[in-house]
Amino acid sequence: MTEANKNVFQILFFVSFAIVVPSLHATNISQWDGYWKHRADEALKANLAAYDPHPEKITEDLNFRVNKVLTGSNSTRRNLKKNTGPCTATNPIDRCWRCDPDWAKNRKKLADCVLGFGRNTFGGKYGPYYVVTDSSDDDLVNPKPGTLRHAVIQKGPLWIIFASSMVIRLHEELIMTSDKTIDARGANVRIAHGAGITIQFIKNVIIHNLHIHNIYAGSGGLIVDSVDHFGIRTPSDGDGISIFGSSNVWIDHVSMSQCKDGLIDAIMGSTGITISNSHFTNHNEVMLFGASDSYSGDEIMQITVAFNHFGRGLVQRMPRCRWGFIHVVNNDYTHWLMYAIGGSSHPTIISQGNRFIAPPDLAAKEVTKREYTTGSECSSWTWRSEGDLMMNGAFFVQSGKKLKKKSFSRLDMIKSKPGTYVRRLTRHSGSLNCQPGKPC
């Protein structure tokens, strides 16, 4: 995208955003007051700043780093010899922090480890720690200090950790503010049997090592959304994690299942997102990237889906994409009933080094699904498969131009031996049982 075209796009994006956002029920905002208008304006500026006009450079960098881990030739791996005890981290994100036995004393090292489009996310790295000691969620307007709802609305950056294992039943959606890390390492923390997490019109969020399951639609009502503001919300949809108009988000090592709507949704111009090392099970519509075929503001959406395991009981949307640029790399797809990756409105989907194991159903062998379009229209969409391992009759229908020759392709082990490595790269997906004093 040239600078001139980018300027035009920004103008069109501002106009479409201003027109569409206030009228969308998906915002869950009952009253579009000055507070939310300001928050939306600030989020839009951050989203445009997070957009990269050369996304292929980010995909190249991630593939190169994976290759270095697999060949054992990078400096990070050499430095691991200083640590004691076994280390079974198998991909470049995990190797950045998991082999350190003092990870509990160096928690914020995690913020240096994200790769892909969410690479600039640092969460609450530059703020103090906040320890959640209370699993209750009884007051939605004046949350009790020590609760997760009280932590996520505070001003400025915070690194949120947990004093012990707990199950948090959110009575309504948990509305976060910018510059926060939710880090559940060292405890078994479950967001379950209630509402989910909302990342709306903010930036710079890390969600790490949570279990999120059995999420229900909320009823809405008065809910606090920052220290200085609360407002009336309409009923929430029941997403596990909802990313709306936000940028620089990293979701890592979460285990998710059985949500009322999607497990993870990213819509309304959200960008700069990495979803990694996570385990998804027992759900129908897993991920939605872009909510409307008519909303071109999602053209700036850039998302990396890496090192995840799409496991038992999944049906479709891993992910389902509109408009943006989606890099799906080194994931293990062991189960689906309808299709794995789908979309409409000409998204760019680059699938590299994944393993696809098709279901027994002969009608569901195709990995891809193009929706609400004709064959002639979608033939120009860039949907490419490179180095993917197809098993049990799985096949990926490609379209658009072939990928350009990458500067690192000579070293890209994922292209040459994907079947050898994908299980290794994803075998520690999901929430980890991390114990202080030991490599995680």
C-alpha positions as CSV (number, residue, x, y, z in Angstrom):
1,M,0.0,0.0,0.0
2,T,1.5,3.3,-1.1
3,E,1.6,6.3,1.3
4,A,-1.0,8.1,-0.8
5,N,-3.3,5.1,-0.8
6,K,-2.8,4.6,2.9
7,N,-3.9,8.2,3.6
8,V,-7.0,7.7,1.5
9,F,-7.7,4.4,3.3
10,Q,-7.4,6.1,6.7
11,I,-9.9,8.8,5.7
12,L,-12.4,6.2,4.4
13,F,-11.8,4.1,7.5
14,F,-12.5,7.0,9.9
15,V,-15.7,7.8,8.0
16,S,-16.9,4.1,7.9
17,F,-15.9,3.6,11.6
18,A,-17.8,6.8,12.7
19,I,-20.9,5.7,10.8
20,V,-21.0,2.0,11.7
21,V,-19.8,1.8,15.3
22,P,-22.6,3.7,17.1
23,S,-25.3,1.7,15.4
24,L,-23.8,-1.8,15.9
25,H,-25.5,-3.9,18.6
26,A,-22.2,-5.8,18.9
27,T,-20.7,-2.9,20.8
28,N,-22.9,-3.7,23.8
29,I,-22.9,0.0,24.6
30,S,-26.4,1.2,25.4
31,Q,-25.5,4.9,25.5
32,W,-22.9,6.2,23.1
33,D,-21.7,9.0,25.4
34,G,-18.6,11.3,25.2
35,Y,-16.5,8.8,27.1
36,W,-17.0,6.0,24.6
37,K,-16.6,8.3,21.7
38,H,-13.2,9.4,23.0
39,R,-12.2,5.8,23.7
40,A,-13.2,4.8,20.2
41,D,-11.2,7.7,18.6
42,E,-8.1,6.9,20.6
43,A,-8.4,3.2,19.8
44,L,-8.7,4.0,16.1
45,K,-5.5,6.0,16.1
46,A,-3.7,3.1,17.8
47,N,-5.2,0.5,15.4
48,L,-3.9,2.5,12.4
49,A,-0.5,2.8,14.0
50,A,-0.4,-0.9,14.6
51,Y,-1.2,-1.7,11.0
52,D,1.9,-2.8,9.0
53,P,1.8,-2.0,5.2
54,H,4.3,-4.9,4.6
55,P,2.7,-7.9,6.4
56,E,4.8,-10.5,4.5
57,K,7.9,-9.3,6.4
58,I,6.2,-10.4,9.7
59,T,5.4,-13.8,8.3
60,E,9.0,-14.2,7.1
61,D,10.4,-13.3,10.4
62,L,8.2,-15.8,12.3
63,N,9.1,-18.6,9.9
64,F,12.8,-17.8,10.2
65,R,12.7,-17.9,14.0
66,V,10.9,-21.2,14.0
67,N,13.6,-22.6,11.7
68,K,16.4,-21.4,14.0
69,V,14.8,-23.2,17.0
70,L,14.4,-26.4,15.0
71,T,18.0,-26.4,13.8
72,G,19.3,-25.4,17.2
73,S,21.5,-22.6,15.6
74,N,20.2,-19.6,17.4
75,S,21.7,-17.7,20.3
76,T,18.6,-18.1,22.4
77,R,19.0,-21.8,22.5
78,R,22.7,-21.6,23.3
79,N,21.9,-19.3,26.3
80,L,19.5,-22.0,27.6
81,K,22.5,-24.1,28.7
82,K,22.9,-21.7,31.7
83,N,19.6,-23.0,33.1
84,T,19.3,-26.2,35.1
85,G,16.7,-28.9,34.8
86,P,14.9,-30.2,31.7
87,C,13.4,-27.8,29.2
88,T,10.9,-29.1,26.7
89,A,9.9,-25.8,25.1
90,T,9.7,-26.4,21.4
91,N,8.9,-23.2,19.6
92,P,10.5,-19.7,19.6
93,I,7.9,-18.0,21.8
94,D,8.1,-20.7,24.5
95,R,11.9,-20.9,24.3
96,C,12.1,-17.2,25.1
97,W,10.9,-17.7,28.7
98,R,9.9,-21.3,29.7
99,C,13.3,-22.7,30.3
100,D,14.1,-20.2,33.0
101,P,13.7,-21.8,36.5
102,D,13.3,-18.3,37.9
103,W,10.4,-17.4,35.6
104,A,8.3,-16.4,38.7
105,K,10.9,-13.8,39.6
106,N,11.2,-12.7,36.0
107,R,7.5,-12.7,35.0
108,K,7.7,-9.6,32.8
109,K,10.3,-11.3,30.6
110,L,7.2,-12.8,28.9
111,A,6.4,-9.5,27.3
112,D,9.6,-9.7,25.3
113,C,8.6,-13.1,23.7
114,V,5.6,-12.4,21.5
115,L,6.1,-12.8,17.7
116,G,3.9,-12.3,14.7
117,F,1.5,-9.3,14.2
118,G,1.2,-8.8,18.0
119,R,4.9,-8.4,18.3
120,N,4.7,-4.9,19.7
121,T,2.4,-5.9,22.6
122,F,4.0,-5.4,26.1
123,G,0.9,-5.4,28.3
124,G,1.6,-4.2,31.8
125,K,5.4,-4.6,31.6
126,Y,6.1,-1.0,32.7
127,G,3.6,-1.0,35.6
128,P,3.5,-2.6,39.1
129,Y,2.1,-6.0,40.0
130,Y,-1.5,-6.4,41.1
131,V,-2.3,-9.6,43.0
132,V,-5.8,-10.9,42.6
133,T,-6.8,-12.5,46.0
134,D,-10.6,-12.6,45.7
135,S,-12.5,-14.7,43.1
136,S,-15.8,-12.9,43.7
137,D,-17.5,-10.6,41.2
138,D,-20.4,-9.3,43.2
139,D,-20.4,-5.6,42.5
140,L,-20.3,-4.6,38.8
141,V,-20.1,-0.8,39.4
142,N,-17.8,-0.6,42.5
143,P,-15.8,-3.8,42.3
144,K,-14.0,-4.9,45.4
145,P,-10.2,-4.4,45.6
146,G,-8.4,-7.6,45.1
147,T,-10.9,-8.9,42.5
148,L,-10.0,-9.3,38.8
149,R,-12.7,-6.7,37.8
150,H,-11.1,-4.2,40.1
151,A,-7.7,-4.9,38.6
152,V,-8.5,-4.6,34.9
153,I,-10.1,-1.1,35.2
154,Q,-7.2,0.6,36.9
155,K,-5.4,3.5,35.2
156,G,-2.0,2.9,33.7
157,P,-0.1,-0.4,33.1
158,L,-0.5,-3.3,35.5
159,W,0.8,-6.9,35.6
160,I,-2.0,-8.9,37.1
161,I,-1.2,-12.2,38.9
162,F,-3.1,-14.5,41.2
163,A,-2.4,-15.4,44.8
164,S,-3.9,-18.9,44.4
165,S,-5.9,-21.1,42.1
166,M,-9.5,-19.9,41.7
167,V,-12.6,-20.1,39.6
168,I,-13.9,-16.7,38.7
169,R,-17.6,-16.6,37.6
170,L,-18.1,-13.2,35.9
171,H,-21.7,-12.0,36.4
172,E,-21.3,-9.8,33.3
173,E,-18.6,-9.2,30.7
174,L,-15.2,-8.2,32.1
175,I,-14.4,-4.8,30.4
176,M,-10.6,-4.2,30.3
177,T,-8.6,-1.0,30.0
178,S,-5.3,-0.6,28.1
179,D,-1.8,-1.7,29.1
180,K,-2.8,-4.8,31.1
181,T,-1.3,-8.3,31.5
182,I,-3.4,-11.1,33.0
183,D,-0.8,-13.7,33.9
184,A,-2.1,-16.8,35.6
185,R,1.1,-18.8,35.7
186,G,1.7,-20.6,39.0
187,A,-2.0,-21.0,39.6
188,N,-5.0,-22.8,38.1
189,V,-7.3,-19.9,37.2
190,R,-10.5,-20.5,35.4
191,I,-12.9,-17.9,33.9
192,A,-16.0,-20.2,33.9
193,H,-19.8,-20.5,34.2
194,G,-20.4,-16.8,33.6
195,A,-19.6,-14.0,31.1
196,G,-16.3,-13.6,29.2
197,I,-13.6,-11.0,28.6
198,T,-14.1,-7.9,26.5
199,I,-11.2,-6.0,25.0
200,Q,-13.0,-3.0,23.5
201,F,-11.4,0.2,22.1
202,I,-8.1,-0.3,23.9
203,K,-4.6,-1.4,23.1
204,N,-1.7,-3.4,24.5
205,V,-3.2,-6.4,26.3
206,I,-1.6,-9.8,27.2
207,I,-3.8,-12.7,28.3
208,H,-1.8,-15.7,29.4
209,N,-2.3,-19.2,30.9
210,L,-6.0,-19.0,31.7
211,H,-8.7,-21.6,31.4
212,I,-11.8,-20.1,29.8
213,H,-14.8,-22.3,29.4
214,N,-18.6,-22.5,29.8
215,I,-19.1,-18.9,29.0
216,Y,-22.7,-17.6,28.8
217,A,-24.3,-14.6,27.3
218,G,-24.7,-11.7,29.8
219,S,-27.8,-9.8,30.6
220,G,-26.2,-6.3,30.4
221,G,-27.0,-3.5,32.7
222,L,-24.7,-1.1,34.6
223,I,-21.1,-2.2,34.4
224,V,-17.9,-0.3,35.2
225,D,-15.5,0.0,32.3
226,S,-12.8,2.3,33.9
227,V,-12.0,3.9,37.2
228,D,-13.9,7.0,36.2
229,H,-16.8,5.6,34.2
230,F,-19.6,3.1,34.2
231,G,-22.5,2.8,31.8
232,I,-25.4,0.7,30.7
233,R,-24.4,-2.3,28.5
234,T,-26.7,-4.3,26.3
235,P,-26.6,-8.1,26.6
236,S,-23.2,-9.6,25.7
237,D,-23.0,-12.4,23.1
238,G,-21.2,-15.0,25.2
239,D,-17.7,-14.9,23.5
240,G,-14.8,-16.2,25.6
241,I,-12.6,-13.3,24.5
242,S,-14.1,-10.5,22.4
243,I,-11.7,-8.1,20.7
244,F,-13.5,-5.0,19.4
245,G,-11.7,-2.1,17.7
246,S,-8.5,-2.8,19.6
247,S,-4.8,-3.3,18.8
248,N,-1.7,-5.0,20.0
249,V,-3.3,-8.0,21.7
250,W,-1.5,-11.3,22.6
251,I,-3.4,-14.3,23.7
252,D,-1.0,-17.2,24.7
253,H,-1.3,-20.5,26.4
254,V,-5.1,-20.4,27.1
255,S,-7.4,-23.4,27.1
256,M,-10.8,-22.6,25.8
257,S,-14.1,-24.6,25.3
258,Q,-17.8,-24.4,25.4
259,C,-18.7,-20.7,25.0
260,K,-22.1,-19.5,24.0
261,D,-20.9,-17.7,20.9
262,G,-17.3,-17.7,19.7
263,L,-14.2,-18.7,21.6
264,I,-12.3,-15.7,20.3
265,D,-13.7,-12.9,18.1
266,A,-11.7,-10.0,16.6
267,I,-13.8,-7.4,14.8
268,M,-14.2,-3.7,13.9
269,G,-10.7,-2.8,12.8
270,S,-8.9,-4.8,15.5
271,T,-5.3,-5.5,14.4
272,G,-1.8,-6.3,15.6
273,I,-2.9,-9.6,17.2
274,T,-1.2,-12.9,18.0
275,I,-3.0,-16.0,19.2
276,S,-0.5,-18.6,20.1
277,N,0.2,-21.9,22.1
278,S,-3.5,-22.4,22.9
279,H,-5.8,-25.4,23.0
280,F,-9.3,-25.3,21.7
281,T,-11.9,-28.0,22.2
282,N,-15.7,-28.7,22.3
283,H,-17.0,-25.8,20.4
284,N,-18.9,-25.0,17.2
285,E,-17.8,-21.6,15.9
286,V,-14.2,-21.2,17.2
287,M,-12.8,-17.9,15.9
288,L,-14.4,-15.0,13.9
289,F,-12.1,-12.4,12.4
290,G,-14.2,-9.6,10.9
291,A,-17.9,-9.5,11.7
292,S,-19.4,-8.1,8.5
293,D,-18.9,-8.5,4.7
294,S,-19.9,-4.8,4.4
295,Y,-17.4,-3.3,6.9
296,S,-14.3,-2.5,4.9
297,G,-12.6,-1.1,8.1
298,D,-11.4,-4.6,8.8
299,E,-9.0,-4.2,5.8
300,I,-6.3,-3.3,8.4
301,M,-6.9,-6.4,10.4
302,Q,-3.6,-8.4,10.7
303,I,-3.6,-11.6,12.9
304,T,-1.1,-14.4,13.6
305,V,-2.5,-17.8,14.6
306,A,0.5,-19.9,15.6
307,F,1.4,-23.1,17.5
308,N,-2.2,-23.8,18.6
309,H,-3.9,-27.2,18.8
310,F,-7.4,-27.3,17.4
311,G,-8.7,-30.5,19.2
312,R,-11.6,-32.6,20.0
313,G,-15.2,-31.5,19.5
314,L,-14.6,-28.6,17.1
315,V,-16.9,-27.9,14.1
316,Q,-15.8,-24.9,12.1
317,R,-14.2,-21.4,12.0
318,M,-10.5,-22.0,12.9
319,P,-10.7,-19.2,11.9
320,R,-13.4,-17.7,9.7
321,C,-12.0,-14.5,8.2
322,R,-13.1,-11.3,6.4
323,W,-11.1,-8.6,4.8
324,G,-7.8,-8.7,6.6
325,F,-4.4,-10.5,6.4
326,I,-4.3,-13.8,8.4
327,H,-1.1,-15.8,9.0
328,V,-2.0,-19.4,10.1
329,V,1.3,-21.1,10.9
330,N,2.4,-24.4,12.6
331,N,-0.9,-25.3,14.1
332,D,-2.2,-28.8,14.7
333,Y,-5.7,-29.4,13.3
334,T,-6.7,-32.8,14.5
335,H,-10.5,-32.3,14.5
336,W,-13.2,-30.5,12.6
337,L,-16.7,-31.5,11.4
338,M,-17.4,-28.9,8.7
339,Y,-14.2,-27.1,7.7
340,A,-11.1,-25.7,9.3
341,I,-10.4,-22.3,7.7
342,G,-13.0,-20.2,5.9
343,G,-14.0,-16.7,5.0
344,S,-15.6,-14.1,2.7
345,S,-14.9,-10.6,1.5
346,H,-11.4,-11.4,0.0
347,P,-9.3,-11.9,3.1
348,T,-5.6,-12.9,2.6
349,I,-5.0,-16.2,4.3
350,I,-1.4,-17.6,4.4
351,S,-1.3,-21.2,5.7
352,Q,2.2,-22.5,6.4
353,G,3.5,-25.6,8.1
354,N,0.2,-26.7,9.6
355,R,-1.0,-30.3,10.0
356,F,-4.6,-30.9,8.8
357,I,-6.1,-34.3,9.7
358,A,-9.5,-34.5,8.0
359,P,-12.5,-36.2,9.6
360,P,-13.9,-39.4,8.3
361,D,-16.9,-37.7,6.6
362,L,-16.1,-37.6,2.8
363,A,-18.0,-34.3,2.5
364,A,-15.7,-32.5,5.1
365,K,-12.3,-33.3,3.7
366,E,-11.7,-29.8,2.4
367,V,-9.8,-27.6,4.8
368,T,-11.1,-24.4,3.3
369,K,-14.6,-22.9,2.8
370,R,-15.4,-19.8,0.8
371,E,-18.7,-18.4,1.8
372,Y,-21.3,-16.1,0.1
373,T,-19.4,-15.8,-3.1
374,T,-19.1,-17.2,-6.6
375,G,-16.2,-19.3,-8.0
376,S,-15.1,-16.5,-10.3
377,E,-15.2,-13.9,-7.6
378,C,-13.1,-15.8,-5.1
379,S,-10.5,-17.1,-7.6
380,S,-8.5,-13.9,-7.1
381,W,-8.5,-14.1,-3.3
382,T,-5.0,-14.9,-1.9
383,W,-5.5,-18.2,0.0
384,R,-2.2,-20.1,-0.1
385,S,-0.9,-23.3,1.4
386,E,2.8,-23.7,1.8
387,G,4.4,-26.7,3.6
388,D,1.2,-27.9,5.1
389,L,0.8,-31.6,5.9
390,M,-2.5,-33.0,4.6
391,M,-3.7,-36.3,6.3
392,N,-6.7,-38.6,5.9
393,G,-7.7,-37.0,2.6
394,A,-7.5,-33.4,3.7
395,F,-7.0,-30.8,0.9
396,F,-6.6,-27.1,0.8
397,V,-8.1,-25.2,-2.2
398,Q,-5.7,-22.5,-3.1
399,S,-6.5,-19.3,-5.0
400,G,-4.8,-16.0,-6.0
401,K,-1.2,-15.4,-6.8
402,K,1.6,-17.7,-5.6
403,L,3.6,-16.4,-2.7
404,K,6.7,-14.4,-3.6
405,K,10.1,-16.0,-3.0
406,K,11.0,-15.3,0.6
407,S,14.5,-14.2,1.5
408,F,14.6,-16.9,4.3
409,S,13.0,-19.7,2.2
410,R,16.3,-21.5,1.9
411,L,16.4,-22.0,5.7
412,D,12.6,-22.5,6.2
413,M,12.4,-26.0,7.7
414,I,8.6,-25.7,7.9
415,K,8.4,-25.9,4.1
416,S,10.6,-29.0,3.8
417,K,9.6,-31.1,6.8
418,P,6.3,-29.9,8.3
419,G,5.1,-33.4,9.2
420,T,8.1,-33.9,11.3
421,Y,7.8,-30.8,13.5
422,V,4.2,-29.7,13.9
423,R,3.3,-32.0,16.8
424,R,6.6,-31.0,18.5
425,L,5.8,-27.3,18.1
426,T,2.4,-27.5,19.5
427,R,2.6,-30.3,22.1
428,H,2.5,-27.9,25.1
429,S,-0.5,-25.9,23.9
430,G,-3.0,-24.7,26.4
431,S,-2.7,-23.6,30.0
432,L,0.6,-24.8,31.6
433,N,1.2,-26.1,35.1
434,C,4.0,-23.8,36.0
435,Q,5.8,-24.2,39.4
436,P,8.1,-21.5,40.8
437,G,11.7,-22.6,40.9
438,K,11.4,-25.0,38.0
439,P,11.4,-24.4,34.2
440,C,7.7,-24.1,33.2
